[in-house]
Each structure stands twice: as C-alpha cells, then as structure tokens.
C-alpha cells in the first residue's frame, strides 16, 4: 500500500513538473538567448520536456544579428535526449538532433561576426553551451537541413549557392584520450541537382584540431551555377554535367588536398543576348576553346587534378603546372580516372596509455 | 580558330612554368592514380559504425576466389587498424553479381546467394589467418533482412540500411551507380 502511494505521488510530481516547468523555463531561456551575445540574438517559440525519454527540446529556433531583421538561422527543433546507448557503457551523454536547420551565410553575417574578436565569440558560445546543453553530447544528427551562401547582400534565395536536404551525423562528439576520433557522415543535394556525399574524421586530441574529409559530387548540372558564375567570372554554361572528387586534410594547422573535377558534355557560348559585355564574350570564347582542346576523345570529358595547400606562412597555394599538365594529358593520351584517390589520412598511432595517479 | 588554339596552348605553357607548389603528394599518372581504397559509400557506412578502417574489394564474375589485390587491400586495412588499437571485430558485407535486392525482390536467386556464401567464406578464411583474435561477422547482400531483424535493429539490418541511405543501388534502381555488384566491403572495428 505504502509503495503504491509513493509511486502515485512520484508520478503526480513528474506530471506536474512536465506541465509547469516548460512554461516557467521558456521566458528564462528566451531572455538568456536574447542577451547572451554582443552580436547575435536568438529566440525559441517553445520549450518541451519529455521526462520518460529523458529529453528536452527547443522548438522554432531563430537567430539573427543584433539590429537586423533577417534570420541567418532557423530550425524546426533541437532535441536533446539521454543517450541510452552510452548509459549502458557507463557514460552519461546526450544525443542531439537538429531538424530542418536553415542556415544562410551572408556578407552581413560575415561582417557582423567581425564586430567582436573570435575569442569573445568562442567564449560566448562556450557559455551558451554550458547553459543550454549542460550534458556533453555523444552524437549530433542533422536532419533535412539547408545551407545557403549569398555572396551579395540581399541576394534572392534562387540566386544563392545552396546544399539542401542535408542529412548528417557527427559521432563520438565527446571523445576520450583512448578514442579521440570523431567521425562525420553527410549527404545532400547541391543546387537541387547533384548529390553531394561527405565523410570525415576529426582528431580531437590534436591542438589545433586535425581533420580529414572526403567529398564526392555526382551528376551536377553545371547550368545551375550560371547565376553565380555570371557574377563572378563572368561565364555561363549552355549544357554540362559536373562530377568532382575532393580530399582535404588539416594536420598541424596545415591544410592540403586536391580537387578532381570532371566536366562532361559542356557547351558554352549560349545566347549572345545574355552576354554582359566584351569581357564575358572573351571569357566564353577562351573557355570554349579550352573545352574543345582538352576534351577527352574517349568520353567527351574535361578533367584535371588541382593540388592545393594552405597554411599561415604560405597562405593559399595551388599547383598550376600540375593542373594544366593533368588536363592536357587527360585530353590527349592518359585519361584521368574518376574517384577518390585515398591519398590523405590522419596517420593515427596507438594512443598513449593514460596512467592513473 | 587555329590562332585561338595556338594562343591558348601558349598561355597554358606559360602558366605551366609559373607554379610548381604545392608538391604533388605522390608520383601519380592519370590512369593509375588511385591507391586501392574504399568508395565513399563504404567509408560512410564504416563511419556510421564508428570505424575508419574499411576495405572494398572486387571479385571476378561468378568467382569466389580472393584476388591478390583484394588480399593486399584487406591486409593493409588490418595493418592500419592494428596501429591504432586492438582489432575487436570485422564486418564483411558481400554482394553477388547483382545489386542488393529491392523491397520487391527481397532476395536474389539461390545460385547468387550461394555465390555470396562462398565469397564470404573466402574472406573469412583469409581474416582468420590475418586477424586471429577478431570476431568475424558475415553479411549477405543477396538478401534483405527479415522483419524481425528490422524490428530488433540488428547489426545486419543496420548496416544494410546505412548502405541504402548512402546511395547504394538495388535491383530496382534505374541507374546502377555506384554499382556494388561483385564487391565486398570489409569494416574493421577496434577496441
């Protein structure tokens, strides 16, 4: 009888907490999100608790630069739940799911982020993380999300570069000395055309962080880049399909990698009425000539390998002679093979044994 | 047009002389650049299983004989994994000479399934000699997991679902790219 009363009382308390706590916490969270940063302001529409699942959820998240109206980020919800998988391994960690995140990188956002030092932004981020996500995460999932890049202020969405339908997972977010590697898997659609796949590893034991990413883009309609290329080069495709294979790694703060683009059935010199001027016409003529010259007779593709590197001392460099000789060879005699070349990895060694005091 | 071609070639040659940095990672030629390695789909599935040690090998049609190139790839992957830690288990996913069966097909013909069994056995034998302590788990990509396996979310069901999510085609897919027929993916997990 006594145990029944205890269980019933406990249930009533839990239901009361479930009913009352979100209403109490929501204004407090919003007050914090509004003021925690000198640069950014966030807001959530609702806060939800799921006691039996051991979870809480921020719903209808929006974020903007202070003093600006446009949101640079929105999310349907961010769900934080107890990781039962990790609990069985004796660790209290959470699984985080971010659903329908829409992030737009704009010149405004880039300028705004420079309004304070990177250290100050990092400190703000750390404080917010401690307040809103007090338990460390085991895994972060991104579902059905979009990433957009607008190179000009006020650029309408149809003219922005975008990766949509992004699905991704970052494993082992809270790493240990014995297992310092976090693995990332992602896929999405680039400009609603080509399928983009990413796999990467991050060595959290290294300071600064070491990472290695493989990226594949397949069957991308090059004409989807016309709006962007017209602004930047200027250049426009009449037809063309692009595949690209990229490996890039950063170790000891030095980035190195290669990009291997394959352009098939490309035609330039579209409608002359679209030309922006003599420069545009000249660029299109030159690119069309290069395309004709470098096209492989085997599959009508133009391809090359661009090897690049970046570090603080030498900044960005790319090997032009290799890119040109590879493209020439592909066009005439030695066809470049599509696919990742598996050149880079983090060359991990056995972690040092952690001695207990 | 010829003038344009010559001036383009001239410009390219001038550019060629300009930049030689950064150095090329290895002495590669166009037609033989690839170090034997796994496809991005295989790497994605391995990463979902929290492993980055993965090999992908190809069998000849109707054959279950492990080629020398296949053995080298598996051996290299085992070596890389053993540098990072003690090998705990190896997951082997093997295809027949057809793609993974669709939800309508469910499983391939008995001959195809038998071929997968033989291929898995060949890999298993090789692994037993080279990763003695490892727990070897064999999966047939000639049949879909049953309802119970799906409900219980077994390793077999999880791996096959991950492969489908990564974009591996099935028997109903119109474009069989990236084709996995006759392939095996070997994922090495460390302790």
Interface residues (C-beta under 8 A of the other chain):
Chain A: X167 X169 X171 X172 X181 X183 X184 X185 X187 X195 X197 X199 X200 X201 X214 X216 X218 X256 X258 X285 X286 X289 X290 X292 X293 X305 X307 X308 X309 X314 X317 X318 X319 X320 X321 X322 X324 X325 X326 X328 X329 X330 X334 X335 X336 X337 X339 X340 X341 X342 X343 X344 X345 X348 X349 X350 X351
Chain B: X1 X4 X5 X8 X9 X12 X15 X16 X17 X18 X19 X20 X21 X22 X23 X24 X25 X26 X28 X29 X30 X31 X32 X33 X34 X35 X36 X37 X38 X39 X40 X41 X43 X44 X47 X48 X50 X51 X52 X80 X83 X84 X85 X165 X166 X167 X177
